[in-house]
Amino acid sequence: MDEVIFQVFSSPDVLVQALKTGQVDMINLVPNTSVETLKKSEHVKVVSGAPLSPDLEDIIFNMVDPANCPTAAGGLCTGHPALRDKQVRLAMAYATDKQKIIDIVKLGLASPGIALIPKGMGEWFNTDIQRLRL
């Protein structure tokens, strides 16, 4: 390889079009709405998932008891007291349709996580953690 050029584009749509027309050879952030179109493109190969994209998008509930709040580090412990109850958190886990969220928000291009460190992080992922059986 003689040269690598990192080019910035004004919008994700322009970036995707540059890939489809051969202006660029590779992009690493594809809008979910463009994946199906790119899969149909004759000269484009779409590769996704771990370990290529070990991104993490999460919902974290503040369940720290205010008595243990790390205020010295600028922490805010404003969570509802019910969130400190494990049974309440389990009920929320049972009631949340994670696959539906993935299908609607991520257009099916994600998988539900089971830990703060995603599986795509390789050796840092704790393989001993078991998915909650719902």
N, CA, C and O atoms as a GROMACS GRO file, in nm:
protein
  536
    1MET      N    1   0.086  -0.116   0.000
    1MET     CA    2   0.000   0.000   0.000
    1MET      C    3   0.090   0.123   0.000
    1MET      O    4   0.180   0.135   0.083
    2ASP      N    5   0.066   0.210  -0.092
    2ASP     CA    6   0.148   0.330  -0.104
    2ASP      C    7   0.091   0.448  -0.027
    2ASP      O    8   0.166   0.536   0.017
    3GLU      N    9  -0.040   0.451  -0.010
    3GLU     CA   10  -0.101   0.571   0.045
    3GLU      C   11  -0.234   0.538   0.110
    3GLU      O   12  -0.308   0.450   0.064
    4VAL      N   13  -0.265   0.609   0.219
    4VAL     CA   14  -0.395   0.601   0.285
    4VAL      C   15  -0.445   0.743   0.300
    4VAL      O   16  -0.374   0.830   0.351
    5ILE      N   17  -0.567   0.766   0.258
    5ILE     CA   18  -0.627   0.898   0.270
    5ILE      C   19  -0.751   0.886   0.357
    5ILE      O   20  -0.839   0.805   0.328
    6PHE      N   21  -0.758   0.965   0.463
    6PHE     CA   22  -0.877   0.969   0.547
    6PHE      C   23  -0.957   1.091   0.502
    6PHE      O   24  -0.909   1.204   0.512
    7GLN      N   25  -1.077   1.067   0.455
    7GLN     CA   26  -1.159   1.174   0.399
    7GLN      C   27  -1.281   1.193   0.486
    7GLN      O   28  -1.340   1.097   0.536
    8VAL      N   29  -1.320   1.317   0.505
    8VAL     CA   30  -1.437   1.352   0.585
    8VAL      C   31  -1.549   1.391   0.491
    8VAL      O   32  -1.528   1.463   0.394
    9PHE      N   33  -1.670   1.342   0.521
    9PHE     CA   34  -1.785   1.372   0.438
    9PHE      C   35  -1.887   1.453   0.517
    9PHE      O   36  -1.893   1.445   0.640
   10SER      N   37  -1.967   1.530   0.445
   10SER     CA   38  -2.062   1.621   0.509
   10SER      C   39  -2.182   1.551   0.572
   10SER      O   40  -2.246   1.606   0.662
   11SER      N   41  -2.213   1.431   0.525
   11SER     CA   42  -2.327   1.359   0.582
   11SER      C   43  -2.310   1.209   0.557
   11SER      O   44  -2.234   1.169   0.468
   12PRO      N   45  -2.378   1.128   0.635
   12PRO     CA   46  -2.370   0.983   0.614
   12PRO      C   47  -2.419   0.941   0.475
   12PRO      O   48  -2.365   0.847   0.417
   13ASP      N   49  -2.518   1.010   0.421
   13ASP     CA   50  -2.570   0.977   0.288
   13ASP      C   51  -2.464   0.999   0.180
   13ASP      O   52  -2.451   0.919   0.088
   14VAL      N   53  -2.389   1.108   0.192
   14VAL     CA   54  -2.282   1.137   0.097
   14VAL      C   55  -2.172   1.032   0.110
   14VAL      O   56  -2.116   0.989   0.010
   15LEU      N   57  -2.143   0.992   0.231
   15LEU     CA   58  -2.042   0.889   0.256
   15LEU      C   59  -2.081   0.756   0.191
   15LEU      O   60  -1.998   0.692   0.125
   16VAL      N   61  -2.205   0.715   0.208
   16VAL     CA   62  -2.253   0.590   0.149
   16VAL      C   63  -2.250   0.599  -0.003
   16VAL      O   64  -2.211   0.503  -0.070
   17GLN      N   65  -2.289   0.711  -0.058
   17GLN     CA   66  -2.286   0.729  -0.203
   17GLN      C   67  -2.143   0.722  -0.256
   17GLN      O   68  -2.119   0.665  -0.363
   18ALA      N   69  -2.048   0.778  -0.183
   18ALA     CA   70  -1.907   0.772  -0.223
   18ALA      C   71  -1.858   0.628  -0.228
   18ALA      O   72  -1.779   0.593  -0.316
   19LEU      N   73  -1.904   0.544  -0.137
   19LEU     CA   74  -1.867   0.403  -0.139
   19LEU      C   75  -1.929   0.333  -0.260
   19LEU      O   76  -1.862   0.256  -0.329
   20LYS      N   77  -2.056   0.359  -0.284
   20LYS     CA   78  -2.126   0.294  -0.395
   20LYS      C   79  -2.066   0.331  -0.531
   20LYS      O   80  -2.065   0.249  -0.623
   21THR      N   81  -2.017   0.454  -0.544
   21THR     CA   82  -1.962   0.499  -0.672
   21THR      C   83  -1.814   0.469  -0.687
   21THR      O   84  -1.756   0.494  -0.792
   22GLY      N   85  -1.752   0.416  -0.581
   22GLY     CA   86  -1.610   0.383  -0.589
   22GLY      C   87  -1.517   0.498  -0.557
   22GLY      O   88  -1.396   0.487  -0.577
   23GLN      N   89  -1.572   0.608  -0.507
   23GLN     CA   90  -1.488   0.722  -0.468
   23GLN      C   91  -1.401   0.686  -0.348
   23GLN      O   92  -1.289   0.737  -0.334
   24VAL      N   93  -1.453   0.599  -0.261
   24VAL     CA   94  -1.376   0.550  -0.148
   24VAL      C   95  -1.378   0.398  -0.150
   24VAL      O   96  -1.469   0.338  -0.207
   25ASP      N   97  -1.279   0.338  -0.089
   25ASP     CA   98  -1.268   0.192  -0.089
   25ASP      C   99  -1.331   0.127   0.034
   25ASP      O  100  -1.364   0.009   0.031
   26MET      N  101  -1.347   0.203   0.141
   26MET     CA  102  -1.396   0.146   0.264
   26MET      C  103  -1.455   0.255   0.352
   26MET      O  104  -1.406   0.368   0.354
   27ILE      N  105  -1.561   0.221   0.424
   27ILE     CA  106  -1.613   0.309   0.528
   27ILE      C  107  -1.634   0.223   0.652
   27ILE      O  108  -1.658   0.102   0.641
   28ASN      N  109  -1.624   0.285   0.769
   28ASN     CA  110  -1.638   0.204   0.890
   28ASN      C  111  -1.762   0.236   0.971
   28ASN      O  112  -1.793   0.164   1.066
   29LEU      N  113  -1.834   0.339   0.936
   29LEU     CA  114  -1.958   0.370   1.006
   29LEU      C  115  -2.068   0.383   0.902
   29LEU      O  116  -2.074   0.482   0.829
   30VAL      N  117  -2.154   0.284   0.897
   30VAL     CA  118  -2.262   0.283   0.799
   30VAL      C  119  -2.393   0.307   0.871
   30VAL      O  120  -2.424   0.237   0.968
   31PRO      N  121  -2.471   0.404   0.826
   31PRO     CA  122  -2.603   0.422   0.888
   31PRO      C  123  -2.685   0.294   0.871
   31PRO      O  124  -2.684   0.234   0.763
   32ASN      N  125  -2.755   0.253   0.974
   32ASN     CA  126  -2.836   0.130   0.967
   32ASN      C  127  -2.932   0.132   0.850
   32ASN      O  128  -2.961   0.028   0.790
   33THR      N  129  -2.983   0.250   0.816
   33THR     CA  130  -3.079   0.262   0.707
   33THR      C  131  -3.016   0.236   0.571
   33THR      O  132  -3.089   0.218   0.473
   34SER      N  133  -2.885   0.233   0.562
   34SER     CA  134  -2.816   0.212   0.434
   34SER      C  135  -2.766   0.069   0.415
   34SER      O  136  -2.722   0.034   0.305
   35VAL      N  137  -2.771  -0.012   0.517
   35VAL     CA  138  -2.712  -0.146   0.511
   35VAL      C  139  -2.775  -0.231   0.401
   35VAL      O  140  -2.703  -0.292   0.322
   36GLU      N  141  -2.906  -0.238   0.395
   36GLU     CA  142  -2.972  -0.322   0.295
   36GLU      C  143  -2.939  -0.276   0.154
   36GLU      O  144  -2.918  -0.358   0.065
   37THR      N  145  -2.936  -0.145   0.131
   37THR     CA  146  -2.900  -0.091   0.000
   37THR      C  147  -2.758  -0.130  -0.037
   37THR      O  148  -2.732  -0.171  -0.150
   38LEU      N  149  -2.667  -0.119   0.057
   38LEU     CA  150  -2.528  -0.155   0.030
   38LEU      C  151  -2.512  -0.304   0.004
   38LEU      O  152  -2.429  -0.343  -0.078
   39LYS      N  153  -2.589  -0.387   0.072
   39LYS     CA  154  -2.582  -0.532   0.050
   39LYS      C  155  -2.620  -0.568  -0.094
   39LYS      O  156  -2.573  -0.667  -0.149
   40LYS      N  157  -2.707  -0.487  -0.153
   40LYS     CA  158  -2.752  -0.512  -0.290
   40LYS      C  159  -2.656  -0.455  -0.394
   40LYS      O  160  -2.668  -0.486  -0.512
   41SER      N  161  -2.562  -0.373  -0.351
   41SER     CA  162  -2.467  -0.311  -0.444
   41SER      C  163  -2.366  -0.415  -0.491
   41SER      O  164  -2.309  -0.489  -0.410
   42GLU      N  165  -2.345  -0.422  -0.620
   42GLU     CA  166  -2.260  -0.525  -0.680
   42GLU      C  167  -2.115  -0.520  -0.634
   42GLU      O  168  -2.051  -0.625  -0.623
   43HIS      N  169  -2.063  -0.402  -0.607
   43HIS     CA  170  -1.921  -0.388  -0.577
   43HIS      C  171  -1.892  -0.360  -0.430
   43HIS      O  172  -1.783  -0.315  -0.395
   44VAL      N  173  -1.989  -0.386  -0.344
   44VAL     CA  174  -1.972  -0.356  -0.202
   44VAL      C  175  -1.995  -0.483  -0.121
   44VAL      O  176  -2.091  -0.557  -0.145
   45LYS      N  177  -1.908  -0.507  -0.025
   45LYS     CA  178  -1.926  -0.617   0.068
   45LYS      C  179  -1.949  -0.556   0.207
   45LYS      O  180  -1.866  -0.479   0.256
   46VAL      N  181  -2.060  -0.591   0.268
   46VAL     CA  182  -2.092  -0.540   0.401
   46VAL      C  183  -2.047  -0.642   0.504
   46VAL      O  184  -2.086  -0.759   0.499
   47VAL      N  185  -1.965  -0.597   0.598
   47VAL     CA  186  -1.917  -0.682   0.707
   47VAL      C  187  -1.955  -0.612   0.836
   47VAL      O  188  -1.927  -0.494   0.855
   48SER      N  189  -2.020  -0.686   0.925
   48SER     CA  190  -2.062  -0.623   1.050
   48SER      C  191  -2.050  -0.719   1.166
   48SER      O  192  -2.027  -0.839   1.148
   49GLY      N  193  -2.066  -0.664   1.284
   49GLY     CA  194  -2.066  -0.746   1.405
   49GLY      C  195  -1.929  -0.759   1.468
   49GLY      O  196  -1.828  -0.713   1.414
   50ALA      N  197  -1.928  -0.822   1.582
   50ALA     CA  198  -1.806  -0.841   1.659
   50ALA      C  199  -1.711  -0.931   1.581
   50ALA      O  200  -1.757  -1.021   1.511
   51PRO      N  201  -1.583  -0.912   1.591
   51PRO     CA  202  -1.515  -0.809   1.669
   51PRO      C  203  -1.493  -0.680   1.592
   51PRO      O  204  -1.421  -0.592   1.639
   52LEU      N  205  -1.553  -0.667   1.474
   52LEU     CA  206  -1.529  -0.547   1.393
   52LEU      C  207  -1.595  -0.423   1.451
   52LEU      O  208  -1.546  -0.312   1.432
   53SER      N  209  -1.704  -0.440   1.518
   53SER     CA  210  -1.772  -0.325   1.576
   53SER      C  211  -1.824  -0.359   1.715
   53SER      O  212  -1.942  -0.386   1.733
   54PRO      N  213  -1.736  -0.357   1.812
   54PRO     CA  214  -1.778  -0.393   1.948
   54PRO      C  215  -1.843  -0.278   2.022
   54PRO      O  216  -1.824  -0.262   2.143
   55ASP      N  217  -1.920  -0.197   1.950
   55ASP     CA  218  -1.983  -0.080   2.011
   55ASP      C  219  -2.082  -0.122   2.119
   55ASP      O  220  -2.133  -0.234   2.121
   56LEU      N  221  -2.105  -0.031   2.207
   56LEU     CA  222  -2.197  -0.057   2.317
   56LEU      C  223  -2.295   0.059   2.327
   56LEU      O  224  -2.254   0.174   2.343
   57GLU      N  225  -2.420   0.029   2.318
   57GLU     CA  226  -2.525   0.126   2.346
   57GLU      C  227  -2.606   0.065   2.458
   57GLU      O  228  -2.651  -0.049   2.448
   58ASP      N  229  -2.624   0.140   2.564
   58ASP     CA  230  -2.685   0.078   2.680
   58ASP      C  231  -2.783   0.171   2.750
   58ASP      O  232  -2.787   0.292   2.727
   59ILE      N  233  -2.861   0.109   2.834
   59ILE     CA  234  -2.950   0.180   2.925
   59ILE      C  235  -2.906   0.139   3.064
   59ILE      O  236  -2.910   0.021   3.100
   60ILE      N  237  -2.865   0.236   3.143
   60ILE     CA  238  -2.818   0.207   3.279
   60ILE      C  239  -2.907   0.282   3.378
   60ILE      O  240  -2.928   0.402   3.366
   61PHE      N  241  -2.958   0.208   3.474
   61PHE     CA  242  -3.042   0.269   3.576
   61PHE      C  243  -2.956   0.304   3.697
   61PHE      O  244  -2.875   0.224   3.742
   62ASN      N  245  -2.976   0.424   3.748
   62ASN     CA  246  -2.904   0.470   3.865
   62ASN      C  247  -2.966   0.406   3.989
   62ASN      O  248  -3.073   0.447   4.033
   63MET      N  249  -2.898   0.305   4.043
   63MET     CA  250  -2.953   0.233   4.157
   63MET      C  251  -2.865   0.242   4.281
   63MET      O  252  -2.877   0.161   4.373
   64VAL      N  253  -2.776   0.341   4.283
   64VAL     CA  254  -2.685   0.356   4.396
   64VAL      C  255  -2.759   0.419   4.514
   64VAL      O  256  -2.830   0.519   4.498
   65ASP      N  257  -2.742   0.361   4.629
   65ASP     CA  258  -2.799   0.417   4.751
   65ASP      C  259  -2.732   0.553   4.776
   65ASP      O  260  -2.610   0.561   4.774
   66PRO      N  261  -2.810   0.659   4.798
   66PRO     CA  262  -2.750   0.791   4.821
   66PRO      C  263  -2.644   0.791   4.932
   66PRO      O  264  -2.554   0.874   4.930
   67ALA      N  265  -2.654   0.699   5.028
   67ALA     CA  266  -2.554   0.692   5.135
   67ALA      C  267  -2.418   0.650   5.079
   67ALA      O  268  -2.315   0.680   5.140
   68ASN      N  269  -2.416   0.581   4.966
   68ASN     CA  270  -2.292   0.536   4.903
   68ASN      C  271  -2.256   0.614   4.778
   68ASN      O  272  -2.171   0.572   4.700
   69CYS      N  273  -2.320   0.727   4.758
   69CYS     CA  274  -2.300   0.806   4.637
   69CYS      C  275  -2.159   0.866   4.632
   69CYS      O  276  -2.116   0.932   4.726
   70PRO      N  277  -2.087   0.842   4.521
   70PRO     CA  278  -1.951   0.896   4.508
   70PRO      C  279  -1.953   1.044   4.468
   70PRO      O  280  -1.913   1.079   4.357
   71THR      N  281  -2.000   1.130   4.559
   71THR     CA  282  -2.014   1.272   4.526
   71THR      C  283  -1.878   1.339   4.505
   71THR      O  284  -1.870   1.439   4.434
   72ALA      N  285  -1.772   1.286   4.565
   72ALA     CA  286  -1.640   1.346   4.546
   72ALA      C  287  -1.598   1.341   4.399
   72ALA      O  288  -1.523   1.426   4.352
   73ALA      N  289  -1.646   1.241   4.328
   73ALA     CA  290  -1.612   1.226   4.185
   73ALA      C  291  -1.718   1.293   4.098
   73ALA      O  292  -1.718   1.274   3.976
   74GLY      N  293  -1.807   1.370   4.158
   74GLY     CA  294  -1.910   1.438   4.081
   74GLY      C  295  -2.031   1.352   4.054
   74GLY      O  296  -2.111   1.384   3.966
   75GLY      N  297  -2.046   1.243   4.127
   75GLY     CA  298  -2.157   1.151   4.103
   75GLY      C  299  -2.290   1.207   4.148
   75GLY      O  300  -2.298   1.284   4.244
   76LEU      N  301  -2.393   1.167   4.076
   76LEU     CA  302  -2.530   1.202   4.113
   76LEU      C  303  -2.605   1.072   4.134
   76LEU      O  304  -2.612   0.989   4.044
   77CYS      N  305  -2.660   1.055   4.252
   77CYS     CA  306  -2.734   0.933   4.282
   77CYS      C  307  -2.881   0.970   4.297
   77CYS      O  308  -2.932   0.984   4.408
   78THR      N  309  -2.946   0.984   4.183
   78THR     CA  310  -3.083   1.033   4.182
   78THR      C  311  -3.184   0.926   4.144
   78THR      O  312  -3.301   0.957   4.121
   79GLY      N  313  -3.141   0.801   4.136
   79GLY     CA  314  -3.230   0.693   4.095
   79GLY      C  315  -3.342   0.669   4.193
   79GLY      O  316  -3.330   0.698   4.313
   80HIS      N  317  -3.452   0.616   4.141
   80HIS     CA  318  -3.566   0.586   4.226
   80HIS      C  319  -3.528   0.475   4.323
   80HIS      O  320  -3.461   0.379   4.283
   81PRO      N  321  -3.567   0.484   4.449
   81PRO     CA  322  -3.531   0.382   4.549
   81PRO      C  323  -3.572   0.240   4.510
   81PRO      O  324  -3.505   0.145   4.549
   82ALA      N  325  -3.679   0.224   4.434
   82ALA     CA  326  -3.723   0.090   4.393
   82ALA      C  327  -3.619   0.021   4.307
   82ALA      O  328  -3.616  -0.102   4.302
   83LEU      N  329  -3.534   0.096   4.239
   83LEU     CA  330  -3.432   0.036   4.152
   83LEU      C  331  -3.324  -0.037   4.231
   83LEU      O  332  -3.247  -0.114   4.174
   84ARG      N  333  -3.318  -0.014   4.361
   84ARG     CA  334  -3.220  -0.087   4.443
   84ARG      C  335  -3.270  -0.228   4.478
   84ARG      O  336  -3.195  -0.309   4.533
   85ASP      N  337  -3.395  -0.256   4.446
   85ASP     CA  338  -3.454  -0.387   4.474
   85ASP      C  339  -3.428  -0.479   4.354
   85ASP      O  340  -3.472  -0.450   4.243
   86LYS      N  341  -3.356  -0.588   4.377
   86LYS     CA  342  -3.321  -0.681   4.270
   86LYS      C  343  -3.445  -0.736   4.200
   86LYS      O  344  -3.444  -0.756   4.079
   87GLN      N  345  -3.551  -0.760   4.275
   87GLN     CA  346  -3.673  -0.815   4.215
   87GLN      C  347  -3.736  -0.716   4.118
   87GLN      O  348  -3.791  -0.756   4.015
   88VAL      N  349  -3.728  -0.588   4.149
   88VAL     CA  350  -3.780  -0.485   4.058
   88VAL      C  351  -3.698  -0.484   3.929
   88VAL      O  352  -3.753  -0.477   3.819
   89ARG      N  353  -3.566  -0.493   3.942
   89ARG     CA  354  -3.480  -0.494   3.823
   89ARG      C  355  -3.504  -0.619   3.738
   89ARG      O  356  -3.505  -0.613   3.616
   90LEU      N  357  -3.524  -0.734   3.805
   90LEU     CA  358  -3.556  -0.857   3.731
   90LEU      C  359  -3.690  -0.844   3.659
   90LEU      O  360  -3.704  -0.888   3.545
   91ALA      N  361  -3.788  -0.785   3.724
   91ALA     CA  362  -3.919  -0.766   3.662
   91ALA      C  363  -3.906  -0.677   3.539
   91ALA      O  364  -3.971  -0.703   3.437
   92MET      N  365  -3.824  -0.574   3.547
   92MET     CA  366  -3.802  -0.486   3.432
   92MET      C  367  -3.733  -0.563   3.319
   92MET      O  368  -3.765  -0.543   3.202
   93ALA      N  369  -3.640  -0.649   3.354
   93ALA     CA  370  -3.571  -0.729   3.253
   93ALA      C  371  -3.669  -0.824   3.184
   93ALA      O  372  -3.665  -0.840   3.062
   94TYR      N  373  -3.757  -0.886   3.262
   94TYR     CA  374  -3.858  -0.976   3.204
   94TYR      C  375  -3.955  -0.900   3.115
   94TYR      O  376  -4.001  -0.952   3.013
   95ALA      N  377  -3.988  -0.776   3.153
   95ALA     CA  378  -4.090  -0.699   3.082
   95ALA      C  379  -4.035  -0.628   2.958
   95ALA      O  380  -4.114  -0.578   2.877
   96THR      N  381  -3.906  -0.621   2.942
   96THR     CA  382  -3.846  -0.549   2.829
   96THR      C  383  -3.823  -0.643   2.712
   96THR      O  384  -3.749  -0.740   2.724
   97ASP      N  385  -3.885  -0.613   2.600
   97ASP     CA  386  -3.867  -0.694   2.478
   97ASP      C  387  -3.743  -0.641   2.405
   97ASP      O  388  -3.753  -0.554   2.318
   98LYS      N  389  -3.628  -0.695   2.443
   98LYS     CA  390  -3.501  -0.647   2.387
   98LYS      C  391  -3.493  -0.666   2.236
   98LYS      O  392  -3.442  -0.580   2.165
   99GLN      N  393  -3.543  -0.779   2.188
   99GLN     CA  394  -3.537  -0.804   2.044
   99GLN      C  395  -3.622  -0.704   1.966
   99GLN      O  396  -3.586  -0.663   1.856
  100LYS      N  397  -3.735  -0.666   2.023
  100LYS     CA  398  -3.820  -0.566   1.956
  100LYS      C  399  -3.750  -0.431   1.950
  100LYS      O  400  -3.758  -0.361   1.848
  101ILE      N  401  -3.682  -0.394   2.056
  101ILE     CA  402  -3.605  -0.269   2.056
  101ILE      C  403  -3.498  -0.276   1.948
  101ILE      O  404  -3.480  -0.179   1.873
  102ILE      N  405  -3.427  -0.387   1.939
  102ILE     CA  406  -3.323  -0.404   1.837
  102ILE      C  407  -3.384  -0.397   1.698
  102ILE      O  408  -3.330  -0.330   1.610
  103ASP      N  409  -3.496  -0.465   1.677
  103ASP     CA  410  -3.559  -0.467   1.545
  103ASP      C  411  -3.605  -0.328   1.501
  103ASP      O  412  -3.591  -0.293   1.384
  104ILE      N  413  -3.658  -0.250   1.594
  104ILE     CA  414  -3.711  -0.118   1.558
  104ILE      C  415  -3.602  -0.011   1.557
  104ILE      O  416  -3.590   0.064   1.460
  105VAL      N  417  -3.525  -0.003   1.663
  105VAL     CA  418  -3.427   0.105   1.676
  105VAL      C  419  -3.301   0.081   1.593
  105VAL      O  420  -3.248   0.173   1.530
  106LYS      N  421  -3.253  -0.042   1.593
  106LYS     CA  422  -3.128  -0.074   1.522
  106LYS      C  423  -3.153  -0.148   1.390
  106LYS      O  424  -3.059  -0.196   1.327
  107LEU      N  425  -3.280  -0.156   1.349
  107LEU     CA  426  -3.320  -0.224   1.225
  107LEU      C  427  -3.267  -0.367   1.218
  107LEU      O  428  -3.231  -0.416   1.112
  108GLY      N  429  -3.264  -0.433   1.334
  108GLY     CA  430  -3.221  -0.572   1.342
  108GLY      C  431  -3.071  -0.591   1.340
  108GLY      O  432  -3.023  -0.704   1.341
  109LEU      N  433  -2.995  -0.483   1.338
  109LEU     CA  434  -2.850  -0.491   1.324
  109LEU      C  435  -2.778  -0.479   1.457
  109LEU      O  436  -2.687  -0.398   1.474
  110ALA      N  437  -2.820  -0.560   1.551
  110ALA     CA  438  -2.757  -0.561   1.683
  110ALA      C  439  -2.793  -0.691   1.752
  110ALA      O  440  -2.870  -0.772   1.699
  111SER      N  441  -2.737  -0.711   1.867
  111SER     CA  442  -2.774  -0.826   1.948
  111SER      C  443  -2.779  -0.780   2.093
  111SER      O  444  -2.705  -0.691   2.134
  112PRO      N  445  -2.867  -0.843   2.171
  112PRO     CA  446  -2.878  -0.800   2.310
  112PRO      C  447  -2.753  -0.838   2.389
  112PRO      O  448  -2.699  -0.948   2.374
  113GLY      N  449  -2.708  -0.747   2.469
  113GLY     CA  450  -2.591  -0.773   2.551
  113GLY      C  451  -2.628  -0.839   2.682
  113GLY      O  452  -2.745  -0.843   2.722
  114ILE      N  453  -2.527  -0.890   2.749
  114ILE     CA  454  -2.552  -0.952   2.880
  114ILE      C  455  -2.460  -0.894   2.986
  114ILE      O  456  -2.469  -0.929   3.104
  115ALA      N  457  -2.371  -0.803   2.944
  115ALA     CA  458  -2.277  -0.744   3.039
  115ALA      C  459  -2.235  -0.606   2.989
  115ALA      O  460  -2.257  -0.572   2.873
  116LEU      N  461  -2.176  -0.528   3.076
  116LEU     CA  462  -2.132  -0.395   3.038
  116LEU      C  463  -2.022  -0.402   2.932
  116LEU      O  464  -2.015  -0.315   2.845
  117ILE      N  465  -1.936  -0.501   2.939
  117ILE     CA  466  -1.832  -0.520   2.838
  117ILE      C  467  -1.891  -0.611   2.730
  117ILE      O  468  -1.925  -0.726   2.760
  118PRO      N  469  -1.905  -0.562   2.605
  118PRO     CA  470  -1.968  -0.644   2.501
  118PRO      C  471  -1.879  -0.759   2.453
  118PRO      O  472  -1.757  -0.754   2.466
  119LYS      N  473  -1.942  -0.861   2.399
  119LYS     CA  474  -1.872  -0.980   2.351
  119LYS      C  475  -1.766  -0.945   2.247
  119LYS      O  476  -1.663  -1.012   2.238
  120GLY      N  477  -1.790  -0.841   2.169
  120GLY     CA  478  -1.696  -0.799   2.066
  120GLY      C  479  -1.563  -0.749   2.120
  120GLY      O  480  -1.470  -0.727   2.042
  121MET      N  481  -1.552  -0.730   2.250
  121MET     CA  482  -1.426  -0.684   2.309
  121MET      C  483  -1.330  -0.800   2.335
  121MET      O  484  -1.226  -0.782   2.398
  122GLY      N  485  -1.367  -0.919   2.286
  122GLY     CA  486  -1.276  -1.033   2.291
  122GLY      C  487  -1.239  -1.076   2.431
  122GLY      O  488  -1.326  -1.108   2.512
  123GLU      N  489  -1.109  -1.076   2.459
  123GLU     CA  490  -1.060  -1.132   2.585
  123GLU      C  491  -1.109  -1.057   2.708
  123GLU      O  492  -1.101  -1.111   2.819
  124TRP      N  493  -1.158  -0.934   2.692
  124TRP     CA  494  -1.206  -0.858   2.808
  124TRP      C  495  -1.350  -0.895   2.844
  124TRP      O  496  -1.398  -0.859   2.952
  125PHE      N  497  -1.419  -0.966   2.754
  125PHE     CA  498  -1.556  -1.009   2.782
  125PHE      C  499  -1.552  -1.128   2.877
  125PHE      O  500  -1.474  -1.221   2.857
  126ASN      N  501  -1.636  -1.126   2.978
  126ASN     CA  502  -1.641  -1.234   3.077
  126ASN      C  503  -1.731  -1.346   3.023
  126ASN      O  504  -1.853  -1.334   3.024
  127THR      N  505  -1.670  -1.453   2.975
  127THR     CA  506  -1.745  -1.564   2.916
  127THR      C  507  -1.821  -1.646   3.021
  127THR      O  508  -1.903  -1.731   2.985
  128ASP      N  509  -1.796  -1.622   3.148
  128ASP     CA  510  -1.867  -1.694   3.254
  128ASP      C  511  -2.006  -1.637   3.282
  128ASP      O  512  -2.087  -1.701   3.348
  129ILE      N  513  -2.034  -1.518   3.231
  129ILE     CA  514  -2.163  -1.456   3.254
  129ILE      C  515  -2.268  -1.526   3.169
  129ILE      O  516  -2.248  -1.546   3.049
  130GLN      N  517  -2.379  -1.562   3.230
  130GLN     CA  518  -2.486  -1.631   3.159
  130GLN      C  519  -2.602  -1.533   3.133
  130GLN      O  520  -2.634  -1.450   3.218
  131ARG      N  521  -2.661  -1.546   3.016
  131ARG     CA  522  -2.777  -1.463   2.982
  131ARG      C  523  -2.891  -1.496   3.077
  131ARG      O  524  -2.912  -1.612   3.111
  132LEU      N  525  -2.966  -1.395   3.118
  132LEU     CA  526  -3.081  -1.413   3.203
  132LEU      C  527  -3.187  -1.491   3.124
  132LEU      O  528  -3.228  -1.449   3.016
  133ARG      N  529  -3.229  -1.602   3.176
  133ARG     CA  530  -3.329  -1.686   3.109
  133ARG      C  531  -3.467  -1.631   3.136
  133ARG      O  532  -3.517  -1.638   3.249
  134LEU      N  533  -3.528  -1.578   3.034
  134LEU     CA  534  -3.661  -1.517   3.051
  134LEU      C  535  -3.770  -1.611   3.009
  134LEU      O  536  -3.888  -1.577   3.017
   0.00000   0.00000   0.00000
